[in-house]
Amino acid sequence: MLLLPATMFHLLLAARSGPARLLDLPPYLPRLEALWSPRALLLWFTWLGLQVAFYLLPARKMAEGQELKDKSRLRYPINGAWGWVLLLNLHGGGGGGWSSRSSGINP
């Protein structure tokens, strides 16, 4: 979880430095305003909230997992296809003509 943001931060700093060497530490750290904007944070929280809303959709199929020691099975909601279809429709008006009607997914 922490390695990808740290790697991106290091690549950003290395690309902005003069010689742009990956193994050398950058000579200085830029101001916080140059690296992050409140608009980017708002966009990220909006995307995260949208993903949470898609996960909590009431129209979901339940799949059963492996059998447990007490012979019961856990149930998992499967919302991936619906979330993808809704995201395509919200983002680009159906993803180039693709919609839930042509996907074979029954509502």
N, CA, C and O atoms as a GROMACS GRO file, in nm:
protein
  428
    1MET      N    1   0.081  -0.119   0.000
    1MET     CA    2   0.000   0.000   0.000
    1MET      C    3   0.087   0.127   0.000
    1MET      O    4   0.051   0.227  -0.062
    2LEU      N    5   0.196   0.122   0.067
    2LEU     CA    6   0.278   0.242   0.078
    2LEU      C    7   0.389   0.249  -0.027
    2LEU      O    8   0.443   0.356  -0.053
    3LEU      N    9   0.422   0.136  -0.088
    3LEU     CA   10   0.533   0.134  -0.182
    3LEU      C   11   0.499   0.209  -0.312
    3LEU      O   12   0.584   0.280  -0.365
    4LEU      N   13   0.378   0.194  -0.363
    4LEU     CA   14   0.343   0.262  -0.488
    4LEU      C   15   0.342   0.415  -0.474
    4LEU      O   16   0.401   0.482  -0.559
    5PRO      N   17   0.278   0.473  -0.372
    5PRO     CA   18   0.287   0.620  -0.360
    5PRO      C   19   0.430   0.669  -0.337
    5PRO      O   20   0.469   0.773  -0.389
    6ALA      N   21   0.508   0.595  -0.260
    6ALA     CA   22   0.647   0.636  -0.236
    6ALA      C   23   0.727   0.630  -0.366
    6ALA      O   24   0.810   0.717  -0.392
    7THR      N   25   0.703   0.528  -0.447
    7THR     CA   26   0.772   0.516  -0.575
    7THR      C   27   0.733   0.629  -0.669
    7THR      O   28   0.819   0.687  -0.735
    8MET      N   29   0.605   0.660  -0.675
    8MET     CA   30   0.559   0.769  -0.762
    8MET      C   31   0.615   0.904  -0.715
    8MET      O   32   0.653   0.987  -0.797
    9PHE      N   33   0.621   0.924  -0.584
    9PHE     CA   34   0.678   1.048  -0.530
    9PHE      C   35   0.826   1.059  -0.567
    9PHE      O   36   0.872   1.166  -0.606
   10HIS      N   37   0.899   0.948  -0.555
   10HIS     CA   38   1.041   0.949  -0.590
   10HIS      C   39   1.060   0.974  -0.741
   10HIS      O   40   1.149   1.050  -0.780
   11LEU      N   41   0.978   0.910  -0.825
   11LEU     CA   42   0.990   0.933  -0.969
   11LEU      C   43   0.957   1.078  -1.006
   11LEU      O   44   1.022   1.135  -1.094
   12LEU      N   45   0.858   1.135  -0.940
   12LEU     CA   46   0.824   1.275  -0.965
   12LEU      C   47   0.940   1.367  -0.928
   12LEU      O   48   0.974   1.457  -1.004
   13LEU      N   49   1.000   1.343  -0.814
   13LEU     CA   50   1.114   1.425  -0.772
   13LEU      C   51   1.235   1.403  -0.861
   13LEU      O   52   1.307   1.498  -0.892
   14ALA      N   53   1.259   1.278  -0.902
   14ALA     CA   54   1.375   1.251  -0.988
   14ALA      C   55   1.356   1.313  -1.126
   14ALA      O   56   1.453   1.361  -1.185
   15ALA      N   57   1.234   1.314  -1.178
   15ALA     CA   58   1.210   1.372  -1.310
   15ALA      C   59   1.223   1.524  -1.308
   15ALA      O   60   1.259   1.584  -1.408
   16ARG      N   61   1.193   1.585  -1.195
   16ARG     CA   62   1.202   1.732  -1.185
   16ARG      C   63   1.342   1.781  -1.155
   16ARG      O   64   1.372   1.899  -1.173
   17SER      N   65   1.430   1.692  -1.110
   17SER     CA   66   1.567   1.735  -1.082
   17SER      C   67   1.645   1.747  -1.213
   17SER      O   68   1.599   1.700  -1.317
   18GLY      N   69   1.759   1.810  -1.208
   18GLY     CA   70   1.837   1.835  -1.329
   18GLY      C   71   1.882   1.709  -1.401
   18GLY      O   72   1.839   1.688  -1.515
   19PRO      N   73   1.966   1.625  -1.341
   19PRO     CA   74   2.017   1.509  -1.414
   19PRO      C   75   1.916   1.393  -1.423
   19PRO      O   76   1.933   1.306  -1.509
   20ALA      N   77   1.814   1.389  -1.339
   20ALA     CA   78   1.709   1.287  -1.341
   20ALA      C   79   1.765   1.146  -1.326
   20ALA      O   80   1.737   1.058  -1.408
   21ARG      N   81   1.843   1.125  -1.222
   21ARG     CA   82   1.894   0.992  -1.191
   21ARG      C   83   1.806   0.927  -1.087
   21ARG      O   84   1.774   0.988  -0.985
   22LEU      N   85   1.767   0.803  -1.112
   22LEU     CA   86   1.675   0.734  -1.023
   22LEU      C   87   1.739   0.693  -0.891
   22LEU      O   88   1.672   0.690  -0.788
   23LEU      N   89   1.868   0.662  -0.893
   23LEU     CA   90   1.932   0.612  -0.772
   23LEU      C   91   1.984   0.722  -0.681
   23LEU      O   92   2.020   0.695  -0.566
   24ASP      N   93   1.989   0.846  -0.728
   24ASP     CA   94   2.032   0.959  -0.645
   24ASP      C   95   1.911   1.025  -0.580
   24ASP      O   96   1.803   1.031  -0.639
   25LEU      N   97   1.930   1.074  -0.460
   25LEU     CA   98   1.823   1.149  -0.395
   25LEU      C   99   1.813   1.287  -0.460
   25LEU      O  100   1.914   1.344  -0.499
   26PRO      N  101   1.694   1.340  -0.472
   26PRO     CA  102   1.680   1.474  -0.531
   26PRO      C  103   1.747   1.579  -0.443
   26PRO      O  104   1.752   1.564  -0.321
   27PRO      N  105   1.798   1.685  -0.503
   27PRO     CA  106   1.870   1.786  -0.427
   27PRO      C  107   1.782   1.867  -0.332
   27PRO      O  108   1.831   1.919  -0.232
   28TYR      N  109   1.654   1.879  -0.361
   28TYR     CA  110   1.565   1.958  -0.276
   28TYR      C  111   1.424   1.902  -0.285
   28TYR      O  112   1.391   1.831  -0.380
   29LEU      N  113   1.343   1.932  -0.189
   29LEU     CA  114   1.202   1.896  -0.192
   29LEU      C  115   1.121   2.020  -0.230
   29LEU      O  116   1.140   2.125  -0.170
   30PRO      N  117   1.034   2.009  -0.327
   30PRO     CA  118   0.952   2.124  -0.364
   30PRO      C  119   0.846   2.152  -0.258
   30PRO      O  120   0.823   2.071  -0.169
   31ARG      N  121   0.782   2.267  -0.271
   31ARG     CA  122   0.675   2.303  -0.178
   31ARG      C  123   0.559   2.206  -0.193
   31ARG      O  124   0.543   2.144  -0.297
   32LEU      N  125   0.478   2.194  -0.089
   32LEU     CA  126   0.365   2.103  -0.090
   32LEU      C  127   0.264   2.139  -0.199
   32LEU      O  128   0.203   2.050  -0.258
   33GLU      N  129   0.246   2.267  -0.227
   33GLU     CA  130   0.151   2.310  -0.330
   33GLU      C  131   0.191   2.261  -0.469
   33GLU      O  132   0.106   2.242  -0.555
   34ALA      N  133   0.320   2.241  -0.490
   34ALA     CA  134   0.367   2.194  -0.620
   34ALA      C  135   0.343   2.043  -0.639
   34ALA      O  136   0.342   1.995  -0.752
   35LEU      N  137   0.324   1.971  -0.530
   35LEU     CA  138   0.308   1.826  -0.538
   35LEU      C  139   0.162   1.781  -0.525
   35LEU      O  140   0.126   1.675  -0.577
   36TRP      N  141   0.080   1.857  -0.459
   36TRP     CA  142  -0.055   1.811  -0.429
   36TRP      C  143  -0.152   1.928  -0.438
   36TRP      O  144  -0.118   2.042  -0.406
   37SER      N  145  -0.270   1.898  -0.482
   37SER     CA  146  -0.372   2.002  -0.487
   37SER      C  147  -0.497   1.953  -0.416
   37SER      O  148  -0.525   1.833  -0.417
   38PRO      N  149  -0.573   2.041  -0.355
   38PRO     CA  150  -0.698   2.000  -0.290
   38PRO      C  151  -0.799   1.943  -0.390
   38PRO      O  152  -0.881   1.859  -0.355
   39ARG      N  153  -0.792   1.989  -0.513
   39ARG     CA  154  -0.882   1.937  -0.616
   39ARG      C  155  -0.855   1.789  -0.644
   39ARG      O  156  -0.949   1.711  -0.663
   40ALA      N  157  -0.729   1.749  -0.645
   40ALA     CA  158  -0.694   1.608  -0.665
   40ALA      C  159  -0.745   1.523  -0.549
   40ALA      O  160  -0.793   1.412  -0.570
   41LEU      N  161  -0.734   1.574  -0.427
   41LEU     CA  162  -0.784   1.503  -0.310
   41LEU      C  163  -0.935   1.488  -0.317
   41LEU      O  164  -0.988   1.382  -0.284
   42LEU      N  165  -1.004   1.593  -0.358
   42LEU     CA  166  -1.150   1.587  -0.373
   42LEU      C  167  -1.190   1.487  -0.481
   42LEU      O  168  -1.286   1.412  -0.463
   43LEU      N  169  -1.118   1.485  -0.591
   43LEU     CA  170  -1.145   1.388  -0.696
   43LEU      C  171  -1.125   1.245  -0.647
   43LEU      O  172  -1.205   1.157  -0.678
   44TRP      N  173  -1.019   1.221  -0.571
   44TRP     CA  174  -0.993   1.088  -0.519
   44TRP      C  175  -1.102   1.045  -0.422
   44TRP      O  176  -1.148   0.931  -0.428
   45PHE      N  177  -1.144   1.134  -0.332
   45PHE     CA  178  -1.252   1.100  -0.238
   45PHE      C  179  -1.384   1.077  -0.311
   45PHE      O  180  -1.463   0.992  -0.270
   46THR      N  181  -1.409   1.151  -0.418
   46THR     CA  182  -1.530   1.130  -0.497
   46THR      C  183  -1.527   0.992  -0.562
   46THR      O  184  -1.627   0.920  -0.560
   47TRP      N  185  -1.413   0.955  -0.620
   47TRP     CA  186  -1.399   0.823  -0.681
   47TRP      C  187  -1.416   0.714  -0.576
   47TRP      O  188  -1.484   0.615  -0.602
   48LEU      N  189  -1.356   0.730  -0.459
   48LEU     CA  190  -1.369   0.631  -0.352
   48LEU      C  191  -1.514   0.618  -0.306
   48LEU      O  192  -1.562   0.507  -0.285
   49GLY      N  193  -1.582   0.730  -0.291
   49GLY     CA  194  -1.723   0.726  -0.252
   49GLY      C  195  -1.810   0.659  -0.357
   49GLY      O  196  -1.904   0.587  -0.324
   50LEU      N  197  -1.778   0.682  -0.484
   50LEU     CA  198  -1.851   0.617  -0.592
   50LEU      C  199  -1.831   0.465  -0.588
   50LEU      O  200  -1.926   0.390  -0.608
   51GLN      N  201  -1.709   0.421  -0.561
   51GLN     CA  202  -1.683   0.278  -0.552
   51GLN      C  203  -1.756   0.216  -0.432
   51GLN      O  204  -1.805   0.103  -0.442
   52VAL      N  205  -1.763   0.287  -0.320
   52VAL     CA  206  -1.837   0.238  -0.204
   52VAL      C  207  -1.986   0.229  -0.237
   52VAL      O  208  -2.051   0.133  -0.198
   53ALA      N  209  -2.039   0.328  -0.306
   53ALA     CA  210  -2.180   0.326  -0.345
   53ALA      C  211  -2.208   0.208  -0.439
   53ALA      O  212  -2.312   0.143  -0.426
   54PHE      N  213  -2.118   0.180  -0.531
   54PHE     CA  214  -2.136   0.065  -0.621
   54PHE      C  215  -2.132  -0.065  -0.543
   54PHE      O  216  -2.205  -0.159  -0.575
   55TYR      N  217  -2.046  -0.073  -0.441
   55TYR     CA  218  -2.038  -0.195  -0.361
   55TYR      C  219  -2.168  -0.218  -0.284
   55TYR      O  220  -2.209  -0.333  -0.265
   56LEU      N  221  -2.232  -0.112  -0.241
   56LEU     CA  222  -2.353  -0.124  -0.160
   56LEU      C  223  -2.481  -0.129  -0.243
   56LEU      O  224  -2.590  -0.115  -0.188
   57LEU      N  225  -2.469  -0.149  -0.372
   57LEU     CA  226  -2.588  -0.158  -0.458
   57LEU      C  227  -2.681  -0.268  -0.408
   57LEU      O  228  -2.634  -0.376  -0.371
   58PRO      N  229  -2.810  -0.243  -0.408
   58PRO     CA  230  -2.901  -0.348  -0.362
   58PRO      C  231  -2.917  -0.461  -0.463
   58PRO      O  232  -2.945  -0.574  -0.424
   59ALA      N  233  -2.901  -0.433  -0.592
   59ALA     CA  234  -2.918  -0.536  -0.694
   59ALA      C  235  -2.787  -0.612  -0.710
   59ALA      O  236  -2.708  -0.582  -0.800
   60ARG      N  237  -2.764  -0.708  -0.623
   60ARG     CA  238  -2.640  -0.782  -0.630
   60ARG      C  239  -2.666  -0.931  -0.621
   60ARG      O  240  -2.759  -0.977  -0.555
   61LYS      N  241  -2.582  -1.004  -0.688
   61LYS     CA  242  -2.587  -1.149  -0.685
   61LYS      C  243  -2.498  -1.196  -0.572
   61LYS      O  244  -2.389  -1.142  -0.550
   62MET      N  245  -2.542  -1.296  -0.500
   62MET     CA  246  -2.462  -1.351  -0.390
   62MET      C  247  -2.398  -1.482  -0.434
   62MET      O  248  -2.467  -1.570  -0.487
   63ALA      N  249  -2.270  -1.496  -0.413
   63ALA     CA  250  -2.198  -1.619  -0.444
   63ALA      C  251  -2.157  -1.685  -0.314
   63ALA      O  252  -2.127  -1.618  -0.215
   64GLU      N  253  -2.155  -1.816  -0.315
   64GLU     CA  254  -2.115  -1.889  -0.195
   64GLU      C  255  -1.968  -1.926  -0.205
   64GLU      O  256  -1.920  -1.966  -0.311
   65GLY      N  257  -1.898  -1.913  -0.096
   65GLY     CA  258  -1.756  -1.943  -0.091
   65GLY      C  259  -1.731  -2.089  -0.059
   65GLY      O  260  -1.820  -2.173  -0.071
   66GLN      N  261  -1.608  -2.120  -0.018
   66GLN     CA  262  -1.572  -2.256   0.015
   66GLN      C  263  -1.642  -2.301   0.143
   66GLN      O  264  -1.686  -2.220   0.224
   67GLU      N  265  -1.651  -2.430   0.157
   67GLU     CA  266  -1.714  -2.487   0.276
   67GLU      C  267  -1.620  -2.472   0.396
   67GLU      O  268  -1.501  -2.500   0.388
   68LEU      N  269  -1.678  -2.426   0.507
   68LEU     CA  270  -1.600  -2.404   0.628
   68LEU      C  271  -1.599  -2.531   0.712
   68LEU      O  272  -1.662  -2.631   0.676
   69LYS      N  273  -1.528  -2.528   0.824
   69LYS     CA  274  -1.518  -2.645   0.911
   69LYS      C  275  -1.652  -2.686   0.969
   69LYS      O  276  -1.677  -2.804   0.993
   70ASP      N  277  -1.739  -2.589   0.993
   70ASP     CA  278  -1.870  -2.620   1.049
   70ASP      C  279  -1.973  -2.650   0.940
   70ASP      O  280  -2.094  -2.646   0.966
   71LYS      N  281  -1.927  -2.681   0.819
   71LYS     CA  282  -2.010  -2.719   0.704
   71LYS      C  283  -2.099  -2.605   0.651
   71LYS      O  284  -2.188  -2.630   0.570
   72SER      N  285  -2.077  -2.483   0.694
   72SER     CA  286  -2.152  -2.370   0.641
   72SER      C  287  -2.067  -2.303   0.532
   72SER      O  288  -1.948  -2.332   0.516
   73ARG      N  289  -2.130  -2.214   0.459
   73ARG     CA  290  -2.059  -2.141   0.354
   73ARG      C  291  -2.082  -1.991   0.373
   73ARG      O  292  -2.193  -1.948   0.406
   74LEU      N  293  -1.978  -1.913   0.352
   74LEU     CA  294  -1.992  -1.768   0.356
   74LEU      C  295  -2.049  -1.721   0.222
   74LEU      O  296  -2.025  -1.782   0.118
   75ARG      N  297  -2.126  -1.614   0.228
   75ARG     CA  298  -2.185  -1.556   0.106
   75ARG      C  299  -2.118  -1.423   0.076
   75ARG      O  300  -2.097  -1.341   0.166
   76TYR      N  301  -2.085  -1.402  -0.050
   76TYR     CA  302  -2.016  -1.282  -0.093
   76TYR      C  303  -2.099  -1.210  -0.200
   76TYR      O  304  -2.148  -1.274  -0.293
   77PRO      N  305  -2.114  -1.078  -0.189
   77PRO     CA  306  -2.185  -1.004  -0.295
   77PRO      C  307  -2.095  -0.987  -0.418
   77PRO      O  308  -1.977  -0.957  -0.406
   78ILE      N  309  -2.154  -1.006  -0.534
   78ILE     CA  310  -2.082  -0.991  -0.661
   78ILE      C  311  -2.141  -0.869  -0.731
   78ILE      O  312  -2.247  -0.879  -0.792
   79ASN      N  313  -2.073  -0.755  -0.723
   79ASN     CA  314  -2.122  -0.632  -0.784
   79ASN      C  315  -2.028  -0.579  -0.890
   79ASN      O  316  -2.050  -0.469  -0.942
   80GLY      N  317  -1.926  -0.652  -0.925
   80GLY     CA  318  -1.825  -0.601  -1.016
   80GLY      C  319  -1.879  -0.562  -1.152
   80GLY      O  320  -1.847  -0.455  -1.203
   81ALA      N  321  -1.961  -0.648  -1.212
   81ALA     CA  322  -2.013  -0.620  -1.346
   81ALA      C  323  -2.107  -0.499  -1.343
   81ALA      O  324  -2.100  -0.414  -1.432
   82TRP      N  325  -2.194  -0.491  -1.243
   82TRP     CA  326  -2.286  -0.377  -1.235
   82TRP      C  327  -2.210  -0.247  -1.209
   82TRP      O  328  -2.242  -0.144  -1.267
   83GLY      N  329  -2.110  -0.253  -1.121
   83GLY     CA  330  -2.031  -0.133  -1.096
   83GLY      C  331  -1.958  -0.085  -1.220
   83GLY      O  332  -1.946   0.035  -1.244
   84TRP      N  333  -1.908  -0.180  -1.299
   84TRP     CA  334  -1.837  -0.145  -1.422
   84TRP      C  335  -1.932  -0.083  -1.523
   84TRP      O  336  -1.899   0.018  -1.586
   85VAL      N  337  -2.050  -0.142  -1.539
   85VAL     CA  338  -2.149  -0.088  -1.633
   85VAL      C  339  -2.192   0.052  -1.590
   85VAL      O  340  -2.201   0.142  -1.674
   86LEU      N  341  -2.220   0.071  -1.462
   86LEU     CA  342  -2.261   0.203  -1.414
   86LEU      C  343  -2.150   0.306  -1.430
   86LEU      O  344  -2.175   0.420  -1.467
   87LEU      N  345  -2.027   0.265  -1.403
   87LEU     CA  346  -1.914   0.357  -1.418
   87LEU      C  347  -1.897   0.396  -1.565
   87LEU      O  348  -1.870   0.513  -1.595
   88LEU      N  349  -1.912   0.301  -1.657
   88LEU     CA  350  -1.904   0.334  -1.799
   88LEU      C  351  -2.014   0.431  -1.839
   88LEU      O  352  -1.991   0.526  -1.913
   89ASN      N  353  -2.135   0.405  -1.790
   89ASN     CA  354  -2.246   0.494  -1.826
   89ASN      C  355  -2.230   0.633  -1.766
   89ASN      O  356  -2.266   0.732  -1.830
   90LEU      N  357  -2.177   0.642  -1.646
   90LEU     CA  358  -2.154   0.773  -1.584
   90LEU      C  359  -2.041   0.847  -1.652
   90LEU      O  360  -2.048   0.969  -1.671
   91HIS      N  361  -1.937   0.776  -1.688
   91HIS     CA  362  -1.818   0.840  -1.741
   91HIS      C  363  -1.832   0.882  -1.888
   91HIS      O  364  -1.805   0.996  -1.924
   92GLY      N  365  -1.876   0.788  -1.971
   92GLY     CA  366  -1.873   0.819  -2.113
   92GLY      C  367  -2.002   0.794  -2.187
   92GLY      O  368  -2.001   0.778  -2.309
   93GLY      N  369  -2.110   0.790  -2.119
   93GLY     CA  370  -2.236   0.770  -2.188
   93GLY      C  371  -2.251   0.631  -2.247
   93GLY      O  372  -2.311   0.615  -2.353
   94GLY      N  373  -2.199   0.531  -2.181
   94GLY     CA  374  -2.218   0.395  -2.228
   94GLY      C  375  -2.094   0.331  -2.285
   94GLY      O  376  -2.101   0.216  -2.330
   95GLY      N  377  -1.982   0.397  -2.287
   95GLY     CA  378  -1.859   0.336  -2.333
   95GLY      C  379  -1.858   0.302  -2.482
   95GLY      O  380  -1.820   0.191  -2.520
   96GLY      N  381  -1.899   0.394  -2.564
   96GLY     CA  382  -1.897   0.371  -2.708
   96GLY      C  383  -2.011   0.282  -2.756
   96GLY      O  384  -1.991   0.199  -2.844
   97GLY      N  385  -2.126   0.298  -2.699
   97GLY     CA  386  -2.241   0.220  -2.742
   97GLY      C  387  -2.264   0.097  -2.658
   97GLY      O  388  -2.367   0.031  -2.675
   98TRP      N  389  -2.175   0.062  -2.570
   98TRP     CA  390  -2.190  -0.054  -2.486
   98TRP      C  391  -2.272  -0.016  -2.364
   98TRP      O  392  -2.241   0.082  -2.298
   99SER      N  393  -2.375  -0.091  -2.335
   99SER     CA  394  -2.457  -0.064  -2.219
   99SER      C  395  -2.499  -0.194  -2.157
   99SER      O  396  -2.461  -0.301  -2.205
  100SER      N  397  -2.577  -0.188  -2.050
  100SER     CA  398  -2.619  -0.309  -1.981
  100SER      C  399  -2.711  -0.392  -2.069
  100SER      O  400  -2.719  -0.513  -2.049
  101ARG      N  401  -2.780  -0.331  -2.164
  101ARG     CA  402  -2.869  -0.406  -2.252
  101ARG      C  403  -2.790  -0.495  -2.347
  101ARG      O  404  -2.831  -0.607  -2.376
  102SER      N  405  -2.676  -0.446  -2.396
  102SER     CA  406  -2.599  -0.526  -2.492
  102SER      C  407  -2.495  -0.615  -2.424
  102SER      O  408  -2.424  -0.689  -2.492
  103SER      N  409  -2.485  -0.610  -2.293
  103SER     CA  410  -2.382  -0.686  -2.223
  103SER      C  411  -2.426  -0.826  -2.190
  103SER      O  412  -2.342  -0.911  -2.159
  104GLY      N  413  -2.554  -0.853  -2.195
  104GLY     CA  414  -2.602  -0.984  -2.155
  104GLY      C  415  -2.632  -0.991  -2.006
  104GLY      O  416  -2.666  -1.098  -1.956
  105ILE      N  417  -2.619  -0.880  -1.935
  105ILE     CA  418  -2.648  -0.876  -1.792
  105ILE      C  419  -2.794  -0.842  -1.775
  105ILE      O  420  -2.841  -0.738  -1.823
  106ASN      N  421  -2.865  -0.928  -1.708
  106ASN     CA  422  -3.009  -0.904  -1.686
  106ASN      C  423  -3.030  -0.823  -1.560
  106ASN      O  424  -2.977  -0.861  -1.454
  107PRO      N  425  -3.104  -0.715  -1.566
  107PRO     CA  426  -3.128  -0.635  -1.445
  107PRO      C  427  -3.217  -0.706  -1.346
  107PRO      O  428  -3.246  -0.652  -1.239
   0.00000   0.00000   0.00000
